Amino acid sequence: MNTEFLEALYDLEKEKGISVDVLLEAIEAALLSAYKRNFGSAQNAKVIIDRETGDFKVFSQLKVVDEVNDDRLEISLADAQAIDPNYSLGDVVELEVTPKDFGRIAAQTAKQVVVQRIREAERNVIYEDFINREGDIITGIIQRIEQRTVYIELGKTEAVLAPSEQMPNEEYKQGKRIKTYITEVRKTTKGPQILVSRTHPGLLKRLFELEVPELQEGVVELISVAREAGQRSKIAVFSKDENVDPVGACVGPKGMRVQNIVNELNGEKIDIVKYDSDPSKFVANSLSPAKVVAVEVWEDEKVARVIVPDYQLSLAIGKEGQNARLAAKLTGWKIDIKSESQMKELYPGYDSGEYYDSDDVEDYIDDYIDSDGEESLEEYAGEDILNKTEDDL
């Protein structure tokens, strides 16, 4: 320990942001542990490092007593007053007991402590950097793949892409550059663990924010996202400026903006729909590309009945109910889809527009359940449709 060592610590403070006082306190604690381990574990001792010279000293702490039972822990009043007449019973006498060959042990211990603290500081810096980026998108390079888990290099650290967060049918190769969404940053004994996803709806949202300047500027707002990763997604957008078309802004010139995102997601289909504060219009838009004849809504129950032309029924429902399912997720409404033919069967007066009094919610719900079966209210409006085939629909 010397002034050069102190200067090195001050350099570390500037470079790594580790306080010199914190380092010296850690070194003192480590030196004390080394002293007890090598020169007497039963002693009460402390180590002090001079903050100006870097010199260190070991002191034994002895309690002043009438009768000494253990000379490693106690000192008689007479012996204490021989050192300093001001000592009295109960005081603690500090005697320097620095071993002659303690320098080598001290140097080795100090090195270990400094290296450990540097490593901890670097981990903390990485953690603080990434904890603020949760919910953000990040680009990295695939470093390795172990048991289907993909590890992505992010400079000084790596991210973990678990199998459950990987897109189906997507190929991951070592050295490939990839964009992912940071879902969680954890502190572990081995440093920060960064968990990322390729299936999270937030990835789609962030990709649009990167591609669409109007979203970055706040002129266009992305209201909601519904996604089935690797297959199809829907986003609802709204423009705060009536002169700006939110759908056109997201599609981009010649479709380039949305195409870049589709390419990034390996061909995942994306429907961009216009958000409307009117629930009936929003529900109708959410079923795009299907054309809708009429929409009736029951706001308290958040149920919407959508009527479509016969030839549009399969398109509105989608393959295995995907279009209806995504529309329900996007809007947050239960959506019941009926063709015009089905409406005529249910309500003979449908053609004349007298089939239903739209103000009477309870009669409609009761009538609908009685005529169609209790489960049919959610048949095309949420997760129940997952188990249905095109033939069922």
N, C-alpha and C positions, 0 to 999 in steps of 0.2 A: 504494500500500500504506500503510495506516495502522491506527490502533486500531479504527476503525469496520469496516474490512475483517475484522480479527480477530474482532470481536464477531459479525459475520455468519457467520463460519466456526463459531463456537461454537454459534450458533443452529441451523446446519445439523446440527451434531453431535447436538443434542438431538432435532431433528425427523426426520432421516434415518438417524441412527445411524452417521454417517461420522466417524471420528476426525479431530480437528483436525491432529494430527501427520501422519497419512497424507495429508491434503490439502496441508499445507505442504511435505512432502517431494515430492509430485507436482508442486506449483507450482515448487519449486526446480529440479527436473529439467527442466521445460518451459521455464523462464526460461534455463537454461544452454543448452538446445538453440536457443532463439531468439537468444541472444547469439552463439553460434558461427555461426549462419546469417547474421547481419546484420553482425557486427563482427570476425570472424576465426576461421575454422574450425580453424586450425592451433594455436591457443593451448590450453595446459592451464589450465582455469579452473574455478571453482566459484561457485555463488550461495548466499548465506546470507540467510535472512529472520529478522529479530529477532522472537522469540516474544512479546515484550512490547509493542513499538511497531508492529510490522508493516512496518518499514523493510527494504528489501532492498539488498544490496551485491554487486557482482561482483568477484571476486578472481582475478588471474592467478597461476598457480603456476609459479615458475621454479626450476630445479635449480641449485645452486651448483657451478660447475666451474672448472677452471684456465683453460681456453681456450673462449671462447664461439663456437659455430658457428651457432647460431640464437637471436637475441635474443628471439624470441617464446616460447622454451621454456627458455632458460638465462640465468644471470647469473654474472658473474665473482665470485671470492671477495672481491676488493677492494670491489666495489660492494655486495655483500651485507653486508660488515662495516661499510660506511659507514652502512648502515641499522641494523644491530645487531652489535656486536663479537662476539657469541657465536656467530654463524653460522660453520660450517666446511664443508669439501668434502662434497658429497653431501646436504646439507640442502636443504629446499624453502622458498623465500621466497614469501610471499603478499603481493602488492601490489594495492591496490584500483584497479580499472580501470572503475568504473561509468560508462558513457557518459551524457552530459548528457541526451540525448533518448531514453533507454531507458525512461522512465516509461510512455509511451504503449504501447510494445510490451509492457511488463510487465503493464500493466492488461488488455490484450486477451488475452494469453496466460493470465493467471490466471483470467479469466472462462471461457475455453474449457476449462481443466483442471477447474474446479469443476463446470461443467455436465456434462462427460463423467463425472466421478466420481459425481455425483448420479444420472446415468442408470444407471451401472454398479451403484450401490448399490441402486437401485430394482429393477433386474433380479435382483440377488442375493436381495433380500427376497422377490420373487415366486417365484423358483426354490426357495428354502428353504421357502416356504409350501406349494408344490405337490408338492415331492419327498416330503414327509411324507404326502401324500394319495394317492400311488399305490395303486391297489387300492380306491379309495373312489368314491362316487357324487357327482356334482356337477350342479347345475342352472344353465343358462345360456340366453341368447337367441340365436337364429340371426341372425348379422350379415349374412353374404353367402354366396353359393354360386358357386364358380368351378370350371368343368370337373368338375362332380359332387362336388368336395370342399366340405364344409360347414365354415364358420368360425363358431365359437360364442363370443359375448362373455361373459367371466367377470369383469367389473369392470375391473381395470387391465390385463388381458391377454386373450388369446383362445385357444381350443382348436381343434384340427384333427380333424375327423371324416372320415377317408378313405373313399372309395367301398367298399373291402373291409370296412370296419367298420360299414357302414350296413345296416339291416334291409331285406330285399327287400319291395317294394311299399309302403314307407313314404314318405310325402310330406314333404319338407322345405321350409318356406316362411320367408321372411325375417320376423323379428319373433316367430316361434313360440318359446315356452318349452319347453325340452327337458331331460330328465335323461340323463346319459351316465356311463360308467364310465372312470376315468382309468387307462389302461394303461401309459403311460410319460411321464416328464418329462425332456426333453433340454436341455443347455446349448448354445446356439449364439451366434454373433457378434452376432446381432440380438436376443438375449435368450432366455429360456426358451421351448421349444416343448412344448406340452402335447398329447399324443395321447390321444384318447378313443374309446370304442367303444359301439355300441348292440347288438352281437351277442355280446359276451363273457358267458360264464356268470356271471361275478362281478356283472354288472348285476342279474341275477335274484336272486342271493343278497342283495345290498345292498337291493334293493327290499323283499324280505320282512323284512329286519331293520328297515327303516323302518316297515313296516306292523304288525308283530307284536311287541307288548310283551314277550311271553314269550321271544322270541329275544333281545331287548335285555337282558333280565334274566338270561339264561343258563339259564332253566328248561327251555326247548326248544332243542335243538341241531340245526342244519342240517348233515347229514353229507356229502351229495354233491349235485351238480347235473349234469344232462345236458340240453343245449339244442341245438335246431336253430332258430335265431333266426327269428322271424316265423311259425313254423309250430307247433311243439309243444315242450314242455319237461317234464322230470320232476325233482322234488326229493325227497330222502329225509330225513325228520326223525325225531328221537328225543326223548323226554321223560325228564328226570332225576327227575321227580316222577310217581309212578304214578297220582296223582289228576288229572293234566293230560293231556288227549288232544292229542298233537302235531299230528295232522292237523286236528282241529277248531280248534285255536288258529290255525293258518295259514289255514284257510278263513274263520274269523271269523263273527260273527253274521250270519245270512242270506247268508253268502258274500261279505260286503262287502270283507273284507281282500284275498282273492285276486282279487276282481273289480276292485278299484282297480289292482292290478298288471297284470291282463289289459288293462284300458283303457290303461294307460301304454304297454303293448307292442303296442298296436293289434290286440287280439284274439288274441294268441298263446295257444294252449291250454296249460294247465298241469295236470299230474297231480301230486298230493301223495300220497306213499306213506310208510308207516311203516317206519322202519329196524328191523331185527332182527339181533341178533348171530348168530342161527342162519342160515347162508347159504341153506338151502333156503327158509325163510320169507321172507327178504329178496328172493330171486329171484322167488318167487311174488308178493310184493307189488309188485315192480317192473313186472310185466306188467299191472298194473291199467290199464284196467277189465276185462280178461279174467279169467275164472274158471279156476283151476288145479285139476286133479285130484290130481296128485302131482309132487314134485320130487326128483330124485336128484342128488347132488353128488359130485364128485371134487376134494377140496380141493387136493391137490398140483398137479393140472393146472388148477385153477380152471375146471372144466367142469361145467355143470349141464344135465341133461335134464329138460325140463318136459313133462308130459303134460296135455293139455287136452281137453275134450269136442269132438266133431267140429264142432259148430255154433259153437264159440269159436275155432277155429283161425285164421280170417282176422282176427278181432279181436285175438288175441294177437300175430300177426305184424304187423298194421297195414298201412296203405296204403304200398305200396312198401317194406315191411319196417321202417317207421319206429318202431313200438312196440317191436319186438324190438331194434332198433338202439339206441334210447334206453335200454332196460332194461339192455343189455350195458354201455353207457357208465356208467350210474348205479351198477351193482354192481361193475364191473370183472371180471365173469365172462363166459366164452363160454357162450352159451345156445342149446341145441338144442331146438326146439319140435316135439313130435309130437302128433298127434291119437290118440285111443283106437283108431280104425280102423287107423291106420298101425302102432301098437304090436302089434295082433293079427296083422297081416301079417308083421311082423318076428319076433315071438315068439308062436308058436301057444299057448303056455301062459300068455299074458298074463292071461286072465280068472281063472285059478286062482291068480295071484300067484307062479307058479313059473318065470317066464320068465327070471329073472336073479338071480344071487347077488351082492348089493350089496357084499360084502366083496372081491370079486375085480376090482380096477380094470383090470388089464392085459387080462383076458379080455374085459371089456366094450368097452374101446377097440378091441382087435383085431377082435372080433366086429362092432362097429358100423361100423368102416371097411370090413371085408370085405363086409358086406351092403349098405352104402349108398354106397360110394365114398369116396375119401380126402378130397375137399373138403367132404363133407357135414357133417363135424364142426363146421365154422364157418359153415355155410350160413345159419343164422339168428342168428349170434352175433357181430356186429361189422360192419366196413366192407364185407365182401364182398357183403352184401345190398343195398348201394346200387345195384348194377347189375342187380338182379332186378325183374321186373314182377310184378303181382298174378297174372297167368296162370302165370308160372313157379312162384310159390309155391303 
